[in-house]
């Protein structure tokens, strides 16, 4: 950082320290714009980051967030990749937002969008997702936390399961599988079998540790090694589902859906996830829900009723290696 840039930052921070928040924000934007026009990206970044951080520390979430969004825009204009320095600045700002600050959600979305465009992970950088998801989990913002932890790092399942398990403890004991599935299904649909399995293992470990009277049976064979819970059939279903996915066993998947159909129907919210898993891992076509007349006409004229150019469903199973999940690290 040059002496000139350092002096500008000190002057802006003095204004913030004096409570002149709006003036500091506007002056920061004007000065940053001047350096952006010169394509002096490092200077613009230093000025925006330091002012945004000072405003956020002063509790000015709106003004600090505005400059944080401007910073991400500079990253985009400069076509910067999400290296440790660039991500580090954004994560510092993210942690400085106050809980419930409206600008934070947009900041997170723009941060992930930038990392998706210029990084190697189509869903966005795993460490950015992990930190965002962890912050939402701490604040019990379950839906936002789940969305980000699904694409997080290898450390995300522990945060994910802690969130779901604490939520489960407020519900009836027989609903354990519903909360475990909130981690297992998203990971599976993201192609991340590793963390789907880890999530179920972590959840059941906490469940058995907290419920010493829970009946558990160990089942071992040459091909299967798992724990069975006689009183929690859907928890058994999740374990066997993961086994079928790992083996690419489409027949077992179909048998499981039949055997547990009454329990699955009672849940009422697993159908779409299981259809997606069947298509993704076992090549089982999802039922068409088109117009019967159009389907018939398509068949008559050789169109098959499908959308033109629609790619075949991606299959993951024994015949093909499992996809590397975007968040695997």
Backbone bond lengths (Angstrom), bond angles and torsions (degrees), N, CA, C in turn:
res aa  C-N    CA-C-N  psi(-1)  N-CA   C-N-CA  omega(-1)  CA-C   N-CA-C  phi
1 X - - - 1.469 - - 1.530 108.94 -
2 X 1.325 116.33 125.69 1.473 120.04 -179.42 1.528 110.16 -71.91
3 X 1.334 114.97 162.36 1.464 119.91 178.90 1.521 111.35 -61.33
4 X 1.341 115.29 -37.02 1.468 119.58 -179.00 1.533 110.74 -63.03
5 X 1.325 116.44 -46.21 1.471 120.76 -179.52 1.523 109.75 -66.07
6 X 1.324 115.85 -39.43 1.470 119.68 179.96 1.523 110.77 -62.41
7 X 1.318 117.01 -40.23 1.470 120.57 179.08 1.526 111.30 -65.59
8 X 1.344 116.22 -39.46 1.468 120.06 177.87 1.523 110.16 -61.28
9 X 1.328 116.17 -44.43 1.463 121.03 -178.36 1.529 110.57 -64.42
10 X 1.332 116.48 -43.66 1.469 120.52 178.89 1.522 110.51 -60.24
11 X 1.331 117.16 -43.34 1.462 121.03 -179.47 1.537 111.18 -63.07
12 X 1.330 116.30 -42.65 1.465 120.46 178.97 1.526 111.13 -65.64
13 X 1.328 116.06 -40.07 1.459 119.57 179.35 1.524 112.12 -67.53
14 X 1.316 116.78 -31.20 1.474 120.26 176.24 1.526 109.94 -65.49
15 X 1.333 116.73 -39.82 1.467 119.90 177.01 1.533 110.57 -62.23
16 X 1.321 115.27 -42.27 1.471 119.33 179.38 1.526 109.83 -64.42
17 X 1.333 115.70 -42.72 1.458 119.80 178.43 1.521 112.47 -61.86
18 X 1.336 115.96 -28.14 1.471 120.79 179.75 1.522 111.88 -87.00
19 X 1.324 116.78 1.69 1.462 120.42 178.49 1.521 114.15 85.22
20 X 1.334 117.52 8.16 1.467 120.91 179.07 1.531 109.08 -87.56
21 X 1.324 115.38 65.42 1.462 120.65 -170.24 1.529 112.99 -67.41
22 X 1.317 116.46 -47.63 1.464 119.66 -177.17 1.531 110.33 -64.17
23 X 1.335 116.55 -44.47 1.466 120.12 179.94 1.527 110.58 -61.18
24 X 1.320 116.16 -41.63 1.470 120.26 -179.99 1.526 110.83 -64.35
25 X 1.323 115.88 -42.20 1.464 119.81 179.35 1.526 110.89 -61.41
26 X 1.339 116.44 -48.09 1.464 120.24 -177.20 1.530 111.61 -66.52
27 X 1.313 116.83 -41.17 1.467 119.63 178.82 1.526 110.85 -64.91
28 X 1.334 116.41 -38.02 1.467 120.15 177.52 1.525 110.35 -60.51
29 X 1.324 116.58 -44.27 1.466 120.07 -179.92 1.538 111.09 -62.69
30 X 1.328 116.66 -41.90 1.468 120.58 -178.55 1.533 110.43 -65.22
31 X 1.331 116.30 -47.37 1.467 119.69 -178.36 1.528 110.76 -65.96
32 X 1.330 116.52 -42.95 1.465 120.05 179.40 1.523 111.04 -61.60
33 X 1.324 116.43 -40.87 1.470 120.66 179.74 1.524 111.04 -60.65
34 X 1.321 116.44 -35.96 1.464 119.96 179.47 1.531 110.61 -64.16
35 X 1.314 116.37 -42.48 1.470 119.26 179.78 1.532 111.93 -73.92
36 X 1.318 116.06 -30.23 1.467 119.15 176.01 1.526 109.94 -64.82
37 X 1.336 116.25 -41.00 1.463 119.94 179.24 1.526 110.65 -61.12
38 X 1.327 116.59 -32.94 1.467 121.55 177.83 1.533 112.05 -82.67
39 X 1.335 115.38 -3.98 1.474 122.30 -174.51 1.531 111.44 59.03
40 X 1.315 114.01 31.56 1.468 119.76 173.19 1.527 106.34 -90.24
41 X 1.328 115.35 76.94 1.467 121.23 -173.39 1.526 113.24 -62.33
42 X 1.342 119.66 -43.67 1.479 118.64 -179.52 1.520 113.04 -58.06
43 X 1.357 116.95 -40.38 1.465 119.75 -179.54 1.529 110.47 -65.52
44 X 1.340 116.60 -46.97 1.463 120.32 179.47 1.523 111.15 -59.83
45 X 1.328 116.48 -41.26 1.474 121.03 -178.99 1.524 111.03 -65.27
46 X 1.334 116.98 -45.48 1.472 120.19 -179.65 1.533 111.17 -61.08
47 X 1.313 115.88 -43.59 1.470 119.88 -178.17 1.530 110.77 -66.17
48 X 1.321 116.85 -47.45 1.464 120.61 -178.70 1.523 111.69 -65.15
49 X 1.315 116.50 -44.51 1.468 119.46 -177.51 1.525 111.03 -62.89
50 X 1.317 117.52 -47.79 1.467 120.36 -175.96 1.527 112.03 -66.81
51 X 1.328 116.94 -39.80 1.463 118.84 178.69 1.529 111.07 -69.60
52 X 1.337 116.54 -41.82 1.465 120.00 178.28 1.518 110.59 -60.07
53 X 1.323 116.23 -43.69 1.465 120.47 -179.51 1.525 111.14 -63.73
54 X 1.330 116.98 -43.57 1.461 120.46 -179.08 1.529 110.98 -64.35
55 X 1.328 116.91 -39.76 1.468 120.39 179.01 1.528 111.19 -67.40
56 X 1.315 116.79 -42.05 1.467 119.61 179.44 1.532 110.50 -64.23
57 X 1.327 116.34 -41.21 1.469 120.01 177.75 1.532 111.01 -62.55
58 X 1.328 115.45 -29.54 1.467 119.96 179.92 1.523 111.82 -84.24
59 X 1.324 116.59 5.04 1.461 120.58 178.37 1.510 114.03 82.23
60 X 1.335 117.53 13.40 1.471 122.34 -179.36 1.532 109.24 -95.68
61 X 1.331 115.38 72.79 1.456 120.50 -174.38 1.514 113.81 -62.40
62 X 1.330 117.12 -38.18 1.456 120.18 -179.61 1.513 112.34 -66.01
63 X 1.341 116.41 -49.36 1.468 120.86 -179.06 1.529 111.04 -69.09
64 X 1.335 115.80 -44.76 1.465 119.42 178.73 1.520 111.62 -63.65
65 X 1.321 115.55 -39.58 1.463 119.66 178.29 1.512 112.06 -65.51
66 X 1.334 116.58 -38.51 1.466 120.96 177.86 1.528 110.53 -59.72
67 X 1.327 117.22 -44.61 1.464 120.24 179.18 1.529 111.19 -70.63
68 X 1.329 116.14 -31.89 1.462 119.35 175.36 1.523 111.43 -64.05
69 X 1.318 116.90 -41.00 1.468 121.34 176.44 1.527 110.69 -65.83
70 X 1.335 116.53 -37.22 1.461 120.79 176.44 1.535 109.52 -62.58
71 X 1.327 116.34 -40.52 1.465 121.24 178.48 1.529 110.78 -59.42
72 X 1.321 117.29 -45.01 1.470 120.68 178.76 1.523 110.26 -62.94
73 X 1.336 116.30 -37.10 1.463 119.85 177.77 1.530 110.93 -63.07
74 X 1.322 116.48 -36.66 1.468 120.10 176.01 1.530 110.00 -64.65
75 X 1.322 116.80 -42.66 1.466 120.13 176.04 1.534 110.55 -54.85
76 X 1.331 115.30 -42.43 1.473 119.52 -179.70 1.536 110.88 -66.50
77 X 1.344 115.94 -47.36 1.467 119.47 -178.95 1.528 111.33 -60.53
78 X 1.330 115.98 -39.35 1.465 120.54 -179.36 1.532 112.19 -81.94
79 X 1.347 116.00 -5.62 1.469 122.48 -179.06 1.533 110.93 54.83
80 X 1.332 114.60 45.01 1.459 120.33 -179.65 1.518 110.87 -79.03
81 X 1.311 115.63 140.82 1.461 120.80 177.31 1.530 109.59 -83.41
82 X 1.327 117.11 155.26 1.470 120.05 -179.70 1.527 112.05 -78.02
83 X 1.349 116.03 72.83 1.460 119.18 175.23 1.531 108.97 -83.59
84 X 1.312 116.15 178.98 1.470 119.66 -173.59 1.527 111.86 -62.95
85 X 1.343 117.55 -34.87 1.465 120.07 -179.04 1.526 111.11 -69.12
86 X 1.329 116.74 -48.34 1.461 120.29 -178.78 1.529 111.54 -64.41
87 X 1.321 116.11 -44.37 1.470 119.60 178.18 1.522 110.52 -65.73
88 X 1.326 115.59 -38.09 1.462 118.98 -178.12 1.511 112.94 -59.76
89 X 1.328 116.42 -40.30 1.473 120.02 178.74 1.530 110.35 -63.40
90 X 1.330 116.77 -43.80 1.464 119.88 -178.85 1.530 111.09 -66.84
91 X 1.321 117.24 -39.20 1.466 119.72 179.65 1.526 110.78 -67.68
92 X 1.336 116.74 -34.93 1.472 119.92 176.06 1.525 109.78 -60.87
93 X 1.327 116.55 -47.26 1.464 120.02 178.97 1.522 111.41 -64.43
94 X 1.328 116.24 -42.22 1.466 119.71 -178.93 1.521 111.23 -57.38
95 X 1.321 116.86 -42.43 1.471 120.80 -178.71 1.532 112.01 -70.45
96 X 1.328 117.05 -17.83 1.469 120.30 -177.65 1.528 112.97 -89.30
97 X 1.328 117.43 -11.18 1.461 119.61 176.01 1.523 110.02 -65.92
98 X 1.312 116.43 142.22 1.456 120.29 174.27 1.522 110.24 -75.56
99 X 1.325 118.39 151.03 1.469 121.33 177.45 1.522 111.29 -57.22
100 X 1.314 115.44 134.63 1.454 119.73 177.05 1.516 114.81 80.27
101 X 1.331 118.69 1.16 1.463 120.67 178.23 1.534 109.42 -63.52
102 X 1.332 118.76 120.49 1.466 121.37 -174.69 1.528 114.24 -57.36
103 X 1.334 117.10 -35.32 1.461 120.13 -176.67 1.524 112.13 -67.91
104 X 1.331 117.28 -22.54 1.468 119.94 -174.76 1.516 112.41 -61.96
105 X 1.324 117.42 -41.17 1.459 119.93 -177.69 1.523 110.95 -61.18
106 X 1.334 116.62 -42.40 1.459 119.76 177.95 1.525 110.35 -66.26
107 X 1.327 116.32 -38.84 1.470 120.86 178.25 1.524 110.09 -59.59
108 X 1.323 116.66 -46.26 1.468 120.69 178.97 1.528 110.82 -60.63
109 X 1.333 116.30 -44.97 1.458 119.81 -179.34 1.520 112.37 -62.32
110 X 1.339 116.70 -43.05 1.462 120.37 179.44 1.529 111.07 -68.57
111 X 1.312 116.61 -37.74 1.464 121.44 178.45 1.530 110.88 -61.67
112 X 1.332 115.76 -46.83 1.464 120.34 179.44 1.527 109.88 -66.44
113 X 1.339 117.20 -41.52 1.456 120.68 179.76 1.524 112.48 -60.89
114 X 1.330 116.98 -42.89 1.468 120.83 177.32 1.525 110.42 -62.26
115 X 1.323 117.42 -46.27 1.465 120.08 -177.37 1.523 111.34 -67.04
116 X 1.325 116.35 -30.15 1.458 120.36 176.99 1.522 111.12 -67.97
117 X 1.339 116.45 -40.73 1.467 121.05 -176.74 1.520 112.35 -72.56
118 X 1.327 116.76 -38.67 1.463 119.49 -172.49 1.530 113.63 -109.74
119 X 1.327 117.68 -1.37 1.453 120.77 178.90 1.520 112.24 -105.73
120 X 1.316 116.29 -170.23 1.462 120.85 -176.03 1.524 113.51 -96.46
121 X 1.323 117.65 -5.40 1.466 121.24 -178.40 1.527 109.92 -106.91
122 X 1.329 117.99 115.10 1.474 120.66 -178.11 1.526 113.98 -57.09
123 X 1.323 117.61 -30.95 1.469 120.04 179.99 1.524 112.59 -89.15
124 X 1.336 117.34 -0.19 1.456 120.43 -177.45 1.522 111.38 107.06
125 X 1.322 116.19 159.54 1.467 121.69 -176.37 1.531 111.82 -63.18
126 X 1.341 117.28 129.49 1.469 120.74 -178.33 1.523 114.50 -56.97
127 X 1.348 117.16 -39.72 1.469 117.48 -177.37 1.528 111.72 -69.42
128 X 1.338 117.45 -31.00 1.467 119.62 175.15 1.529 109.95 -66.93
129 X 1.339 116.12 -44.07 1.465 120.21 176.83 1.531 110.56 -60.67
130 X 1.326 116.52 -42.38 1.468 120.05 -176.27 1.525 111.55 -62.64
131 X 1.324 116.44 -46.36 1.471 119.19 -178.72 1.524 110.75 -66.56
132 X 1.347 116.49 -43.99 1.463 119.48 178.59 1.531 110.38 -61.44
133 X 1.326 116.68 -46.65 1.461 120.46 179.80 1.513 112.67 -62.76
134 X 1.325 116.64 -38.69 1.471 120.65 179.81 1.523 111.15 -66.12
135 X 1.342 116.77 -40.04 1.462 119.87 177.87 1.526 111.03 -64.53
136 X 1.327 116.38 -43.63 1.465 119.58 177.89 1.529 110.53 -63.88
137 X 1.330 117.00 -37.73 1.471 120.46 179.84 1.526 110.41 -64.79
138 X 1.335 117.52 -41.21 1.467 120.98 178.43 1.526 111.00 -59.94
139 X 1.317 115.49 -34.05 1.472 120.45 -178.62 1.533 111.90 -91.90
140 X 1.340 115.66 6.49 1.469 122.80 178.92 1.527 112.16 60.23
141 X 1.325 116.01 31.09 1.467 121.73 171.61 1.529 106.16 -87.81
142 X 1.336 115.14 79.29 1.465 120.68 -166.63 1.522 113.36 -60.45
143 X 1.316 118.09 -46.16 1.467 119.71 -173.41 1.523 111.60 -67.49
144 X 1.331 117.18 -41.69 1.466 119.88 177.21 1.528 110.24 -66.40
145 X 1.333 116.78 -39.74 1.460 120.61 179.40 1.523 110.77 -61.72
146 X 1.332 116.55 -46.60 1.466 120.65 -179.16 1.522 111.06 -59.76
147 X 1.309 115.83 -42.40 1.467 120.49 -176.36 1.527 111.35 -60.79
148 X 1.320 116.96 -39.41 1.466 119.90 -177.83 1.529 112.65 -85.76
149 X 1.313 118.05 -38.49 1.466 119.75 -178.27 1.520 111.64 -64.96
150 X 1.326 117.61 -26.56 1.465 121.16 177.27 1.524 111.15 -58.02
151 X 1.333 116.94 -32.17 1.466 121.13 -178.57 1.525 111.77 -110.91
152 X 1.333 115.93 25.92 1.454 120.73 -177.39 1.514 113.80 -85.32
153 X 1.309 115.89 -150.35 1.461 122.96 -176.48 1.521 110.39 -101.63
154 X 1.324 115.91 -174.84 1.468 120.76 178.51 1.533 110.89 -66.52
155 X 1.330 117.57 -15.18 1.466 120.75 177.44 1.532 112.59 -88.17
156 X 1.321 116.87 -10.04 1.466 120.09 -175.14 1.528 114.45 -67.39
157 X 1.361 120.06 -36.55 1.464 118.28 -179.06 1.528 114.33 -55.28
158 X 1.319 117.96 -35.56 1.473 119.35 179.92 1.529 110.57 -64.65
159 X 1.326 116.67 -42.46 1.469 120.59 178.03 1.524 109.59 -66.02
160 X 1.332 115.68 -43.89 1.462 122.70 -179.62 1.524 110.32 -58.42
161 X 1.329 116.34 -49.56 1.473 120.90 -176.85 1.524 110.81 -68.61
162 X 1.322 117.91 -38.94 1.475 119.97 176.64 1.528 110.33 -57.37
163 X 1.324 115.84 -43.84 1.458 120.74 179.31 1.523 111.08 -61.16
164 X 1.335 116.20 -50.21 1.461 120.52 -177.12 1.524 111.72 -66.99
165 X 1.332 116.31 -38.11 1.466 118.84 -177.44 1.530 111.15 -68.98
166 X 1.327 116.68 -40.41 1.465 119.17 177.30 1.523 110.83 -63.97
167 X 1.303 116.13 -35.76 1.459 121.81 176.61 1.526 109.52 -66.53
168 X 1.327 115.63 -43.47 1.467 121.10 179.99 1.528 111.72 -60.51
169 X 1.328 117.08 -38.30 1.465 120.07 -176.01 1.530 112.40 -62.10
170 X 1.324 116.56 -16.78 1.464 119.88 178.14 1.532 111.50 -89.47
171 X 1.329 116.81 -1.98 1.455 121.70 -176.20 1.531 109.40 -112.59
172 X 1.329 115.80 -177.89 1.467 120.60 179.00 1.521 110.65 -70.32
173 X 1.331 116.31 149.27 1.462 120.87 -173.76 1.523 113.22 -61.86
174 X 1.350 117.56 -30.45 1.464 119.38 -176.56 1.524 113.71 -76.48
175 X 1.361 117.15 -2.46 1.470 120.17 -178.19 1.533 112.66 -92.32
176 X 1.311 117.99 12.12 1.474 121.20 -174.80 1.526 112.53 -52.21
177 X 1.332 117.22 -45.17 1.469 119.93 -175.83 1.524 112.23 -63.94
178 X 1.326 117.45 -29.98 1.463 119.95 -179.62 1.524 110.79 -63.65
179 X 1.329 116.18 -38.87 1.458 120.16 -178.81 1.527 111.40 -79.94
180 X 1.318 117.35 -35.95 1.468 119.76 174.86 1.521 110.27 -61.50
181 X 1.333 116.12 -39.75 1.467 120.83 -178.16 1.517 112.28 -65.83
182 X 1.321 117.78 -23.48 1.469 120.26 -179.64 1.526 110.97 -67.00
183 X 1.322 117.30 -19.16 1.470 121.13 172.30 1.527 110.72 -99.47
184 X 1.326 117.66 -42.10 1.464 121.49 -175.20 1.530 111.67 -62.68
185 X 1.321 118.08 -49.79 1.465 120.98 -175.60 1.541 112.67 -64.25
186 X 1.336 119.28 -47.83 1.475 117.77 178.67 1.525 113.30 -58.77
187 X 1.334 116.84 -41.80 1.464 118.87 178.54 1.532 111.06 -62.88
188 X 1.323 117.02 -42.16 1.463 119.33 178.70 1.523 110.89 -62.06
189 X 1.320 116.73 -43.86 1.463 119.15 -177.57 1.523 112.23 -72.77
190 X 1.344 116.91 -15.09 1.466 120.76 172.79 1.524 110.92 -90.04
191 X 1.339 117.49 3.20 1.457 121.25 -179.91 1.516 113.56 79.14
192 X 1.308 117.53 16.82 1.464 122.02 -174.18 1.532 109.78 -108.71
193 X 1.331 115.82 79.59 1.464 121.37 -178.37 1.530 110.40 -67.02
194 X 1.320 115.57 -35.33 1.468 119.55 -179.03 1.522 111.86 -56.11
195 X 1.332 116.87 -50.80 1.458 119.62 -175.25 1.525 112.30 -80.45
196 X 1.339 117.50 -21.99 1.468 119.86 171.35 1.524 109.49 -63.40
197 X 1.329 115.62 -45.96 1.474 120.32 179.19 1.522 111.24 -66.19
198 X 1.335 116.44 -41.88 1.465 120.15 179.98 1.527 110.66 -63.00
199 X 1.327 116.49 -38.70 1.467 120.20 -179.17 1.520 111.57 -63.16
200 X 1.341 116.08 -44.81 1.463 118.62 179.32 1.518 110.62 -64.58
201 X 1.316 116.46 -40.54 1.467 120.28 179.51 1.534 110.94 -62.65
202 X 1.312 117.26 -44.39 1.467 120.68 179.25 1.528 111.33 -64.69
203 X 1.329 116.04 -42.20 1.465 119.89 -178.08 1.531 110.43 -64.54
204 X 1.315 117.66 -48.08 1.469 120.34 -177.82 1.528 111.43 -67.82
205 X 1.329 116.70 -30.30 1.471 119.22 177.04 1.526 110.65 -64.38
206 X 1.320 116.58 -43.17 1.464 119.99 177.78 1.526 110.66 -67.22
207 X 1.318 114.71 -39.15 1.466 119.34 -178.87 1.528 111.03 -61.49
208 X 1.316 117.25 -47.41 1.469 120.56 -178.22 1.533 111.44 -71.24
209 X 1.338 116.52 -33.34 1.467 119.52 178.63 1.526 111.29 -66.80
210 X 1.324 116.79 -34.20 1.468 121.16 -177.67 1.524 113.23 -87.49
211 X 1.334 116.28 -13.59 1.472 120.25 -176.06 1.528 109.68 -130.54
212 X 1.322 115.32 81.08 1.459 120.10 -175.20 1.529 112.67 -62.32
213 X 1.323 117.06 -24.59 1.468 120.07 -178.07 1.530 112.83 -87.04
214 X 1.324 117.85 -3.57 1.467 121.00 -178.84 1.521 110.30 -66.48
215 X 1.311 116.25 126.70 1.463 121.10 -179.52 1.529 110.20 -72.63
216 X 1.333 115.26 127.34 1.467 121.29 -178.63 1.522 108.86 -135.38
217 X 1.311 116.48 135.62 1.466 121.94 177.97 1.520 108.97 -122.89
218 X 1.329 116.29 130.29 1.465 120.83 175.93 1.515 109.49 -89.16
219 X 1.328 116.15 127.77 1.459 122.29 179.36 1.521 108.26 -116.77
220 X 1.312 116.43 121.85 1.463 120.64 -179.00 1.521 109.96 -131.61
221 X 1.316 115.23 139.52 1.465 121.82 174.04 1.515 107.00 -151.12
222 X 1.317 116.08 -175.20 1.459 119.30 -178.92 1.526 111.75 -65.37
223 X 1.333 117.32 -24.23 1.460 120.00 -176.20 1.524 113.87 -118.33
224 X 1.326 117.70 -9.79 1.466 119.90 -174.20 1.516 110.52 -138.11
225 X 1.305 114.68 136.06 1.470 121.05 176.92 1.521 107.42 -144.01
226 X 1.337 117.13 102.11 1.464 119.54 -177.93 1.513 110.90 -153.26
227 X 1.310 115.62 169.84 1.453 122.37 179.73 1.526 108.45 -104.33
228 X 1.322 115.32 136.57 1.459 122.07 -179.30 1.530 108.93 -110.42
229 X 1.332 115.60 138.94 1.461 122.18 -179.60 1.529 107.73 -117.13
230 X 1.333 118.01 97.46 1.469 121.17 -175.34 1.523 114.42 -54.26
231 X 1.324 117.43 -32.36 1.463 120.03 -177.24 1.529 113.64 -90.14
232 X 1.342 116.52 -3.56 1.469 120.57 -177.13 1.534 109.89 -130.02
233 X 1.322 117.32 72.98 1.470 120.20 -173.69 1.525 114.53 -58.30
234 X 1.319 118.35 -36.03 1.463 118.90 -178.05 1.528 112.46 -71.90
235 X 1.326 117.12 -23.09 1.455 119.89 173.76 1.526 109.30 -69.17
236 X 1.341 115.65 -37.55 1.462 120.18 174.94 1.530 110.67 -64.90
237 X 1.324 115.70 -39.25 1.467 120.19 178.61 1.526 110.63 -58.66
238 X 1.335 116.68 -44.16 1.464 119.43 -179.30 1.526 111.49 -62.56
239 X 1.330 116.48 -41.40 1.463 119.99 178.59 1.520 111.82 -63.39
240 X 1.327 116.79 -43.96 1.471 121.29 179.94 1.531 110.96 -70.56
241 X 1.324 116.82 -33.02 1.462 120.37 176.12 1.530 110.03 -61.55
242 X 1.311 116.94 -45.50 1.459 120.30 178.55 1.530 111.01 -63.16
243 X 1.314 116.56 -37.60 1.465 120.63 176.44 1.526 110.27 -62.09
244 X 1.335 117.00 -44.67 1.471 121.35 179.58 1.525 110.92 -63.36
245 X 1.328 116.99 -40.13 1.462 120.81 179.02 1.524 110.52 -64.06
246 X 1.325 116.51 -45.18 1.462 120.02 -178.54 1.524 111.99 -65.11
247 X 1.326 117.22 -30.68 1.469 121.56 -179.83 1.526 112.58 -91.54
248 X 1.331 116.68 -9.97 1.464 119.57 -175.72 1.518 111.93 64.55
249 X 1.347 116.49 34.16 1.466 122.53 -173.32 1.524 110.62 -94.34
250 X 1.331 116.11 90.66 1.470 120.81 -178.41 1.525 111.62 -64.26
251 X 1.332 117.19 -38.69 1.467 120.22 -179.66 1.520 110.79 -62.96
252 X 1.323 116.78 -41.54 1.465 120.40 178.72 1.526 110.01 -64.49
253 X 1.313 116.76 -40.44 1.467 120.82 177.91 1.528 110.50 -58.45
254 X 1.318 116.67 -45.88 1.467 120.79 179.69 1.533 110.91 -64.06
255 X 1.343 115.68 -41.46 1.470 119.79 179.24 1.528 111.10 -63.19
256 X 1.312 115.94 -40.33 1.465 120.07 -179.98 1.528 110.92 -63.74
257 X 1.331 116.05 -43.07 1.461 119.14 179.72 1.531 110.92 -62.78
258 X 1.331 116.31 -35.86 1.466 120.32 178.79 1.525 110.83 -71.33
259 X 1.335 115.16 -48.67 1.476 120.50 -176.28 1.532 111.91 -61.39
260 X 1.317 116.26 -38.61 1.464 120.69 -176.01 1.526 112.23 -102.90
261 X 1.319 117.91 15.62 1.463 121.62 -173.48 1.530 113.06 -57.66
262 X 1.332 116.87 -40.79 1.464 119.69 -179.14 1.523 110.98 -64.06
263 X 1.331 116.30 -41.84 1.476 120.38 179.88 1.528 110.25 -68.20
264 X 1.339 116.84 -41.37 1.463 121.10 179.98 1.527 110.00 -64.42
265 X 1.334 115.50 -40.96 1.463 119.89 179.13 1.523 110.39 -62.90
266 X 1.312 116.11 -37.25 1.465 120.22 -179.67 1.532 110.96 -64.73
267 X 1.345 116.03 -35.96 1.457 119.67 177.35 1.530 109.99 -65.82
268 X 1.327 115.54 -48.83 1.458 120.98 173.28 1.512 116.81 80.45
269 X 1.347 118.65 -3.77 1.474 119.40 -176.51 1.535 112.37 -125.96
270 X 1.321 117.83 7.25 1.451 120.36 -177.86 1.526 113.41 -95.64
271 X 1.302 117.55 -10.92 1.460 120.44 -170.09 1.526 112.66 -58.15
272 X 1.313 117.64 -49.63 1.466 120.24 -177.20 1.524 111.39 -62.79
273 X 1.328 116.33 -40.84 1.466 119.73 179.58 1.524 110.87 -63.44
274 X 1.321 117.03 -42.82 1.458 120.30 -178.83 1.526 111.73 -68.67
275 X 1.328 116.71 -35.03 1.475 119.49 175.01 1.523 109.71 -62.67
276 X 1.332 116.82 -44.37 1.462 120.91 179.81 1.525 111.49 -64.13
277 X 1.325 116.90 -41.24 1.465 121.17 179.04 1.526 110.34 -66.05
278 X 1.329 116.66 -41.30 1.457 120.29 177.91 1.517 112.02 -60.78
279 X 1.314 116.52 -40.97 1.462 120.87 179.96 1.522 111.03 -70.04
280 X 1.324 115.93 -42.00 1.459 120.80 -173.81 1.527 113.22 -72.97
281 X 1.326 116.16 -43.65 1.463 119.69 -173.01 1.526 114.47 -99.16
282 X 1.317 116.83 -21.54 1.463 118.73 -174.36 1.529 113.69 -125.49
283 X 1.321 117.20 3.34 1.449 120.20 178.08 1.514 114.28 66.64
284 X 1.323 117.07 23.52 1.469 121.28 -179.73 1.522 108.23 -86.16
285 X 1.334 115.97 114.83 1.462 120.30 -176.97 1.525 110.59 -61.71
286 X 1.316 115.69 135.91 1.464 118.56 176.50 1.522 108.87 -74.02
287 X 1.335 117.79 144.87 1.467 121.00 -178.91 1.524 110.85 -59.22
288 X 1.317 114.88 136.17 1.454 118.98 177.34 1.520 109.66 -76.47
289 X 1.320 115.03 144.09 1.461 119.91 -179.95 1.525 110.75 -126.22
290 X 1.334 114.54 33.06 1.449 119.28 -177.50 1.516 112.81 -82.67
291 X 1.311 115.38 -174.57 1.459 122.48 177.64 1.532 109.00 -76.18
292 X 1.344 119.08 120.52 1.464 120.81 -176.85 1.524 112.96 -55.68
293 X 1.339 118.24 -38.11 1.460 121.10 -179.27 1.525 110.60 -66.06
294 X 1.357 116.34 -44.45 1.456 119.50 178.75 1.518 111.23 -65.31
295 X 1.346 116.91 -38.21 1.460 120.27 176.98 1.521 110.81 -60.46
296 X 1.344 116.41 -43.86 1.465 120.50 -179.25 1.530 110.19 -63.86
297 X 1.338 116.61 -44.65 1.458 120.15 -179.78 1.529 110.56 -64.45
298 X 1.346 116.00 -38.89 1.463 119.13 178.03 1.510 111.58 -61.20
299 X 1.342 116.35 -40.51 1.458 120.43 178.96 1.519 110.81 -65.68
300 X 1.332 116.96 -41.27 1.467 121.50 -178.94 1.522 111.53 -61.55
301 X 1.348 116.21 -36.61 1.455 119.70 -176.16 1.531 112.53 -101.16
302 X 1.335 114.98 15.64 1.458 118.88 173.51 1.502 115.39 83.65
303 X 1.338 117.00 6.03 1.461 119.13 -177.31 1.507 113.81 -85.62
304 X 1.325 117.95 -17.03 1.453 120.77 178.49 1.505 114.09 70.48
305 X 1.335 117.51 1.62 1.461 119.80 176.73 1.509 114.52 78.99
306 X 1.331 117.12 -4.48 1.461 118.96 -177.58 1.510 111.50 -89.55
307 X 1.287 116.17 167.11 1.460 120.59 178.62 1.515 109.33 -74.61
308 X 1.346 118.97 136.16 1.460 120.32 -178.85 1.517 111.29 -62.11
309 X 1.306 114.28 135.72 1.461 119.09 176.76 1.508 115.10 76.51
310 X 1.327 118.75 6.90 1.470 120.66 -179.00 1.518 109.43 -71.07
311 X 1.326 119.01 125.04 1.458 120.32 -178.28 1.513 111.48 -70.07
312 X 1.325 115.70 154.43 1.466 120.50 176.03 1.511 108.67 -65.20
313 X 1.345 117.91 147.18 1.468 119.83 -179.72 1.514 111.03 -61.42
314 X 1.314 115.71 140.60 1.459 120.16 178.26 1.507 109.33 -69.31
315 X 1.312 116.82 132.29 1.451 119.87 -178.76 1.511 110.11 -114.68
316 X 1.309 114.71 137.80 1.445 121.40 176.61 1.506 106.85 -126.33
317 X 1.276 117.41 121.44 1.459 118.61 -178.76 1.505 110.74 -171.95
318 X 1.334 115.99 -156.21 1.450 120.49 -176.29 1.515 111.34 -66.39
319 X 1.338 116.47 -30.17 1.458 119.93 -175.13 1.528 112.48 -80.38
320 X 1.324 116.95 -15.21 1.470 120.24 -177.65 1.509 108.44 -139.80
321 X 1.344 117.55 146.03 1.473 119.06 179.29 1.505 111.54 -65.27
322 X 1.324 115.89 145.61 1.478 120.44 178.49 1.518 109.10 -63.37
323 X 1.329 118.09 145.60 1.460 119.73 -178.13 1.506 110.46 -69.32
324 X 1.298 115.65 149.84 1.459 119.62 173.56 1.520 106.54 -81.34
325 X 1.307 116.51 117.58 1.463 119.73 -178.06 1.511 110.33 -63.32
326 X 1.339 114.87 147.88 1.460 119.28 -177.31 1.520 111.72 -60.03
327 X 1.331 116.34 -30.04 1.465 118.80 -175.86 1.512 114.22 -93.63
328 X 1.325 118.51 2.83 1.460 118.73 -177.80 1.524 109.17 -72.15
329 X 1.313 115.70 135.68 1.459 119.01 178.95 1.519 109.86 -134.14
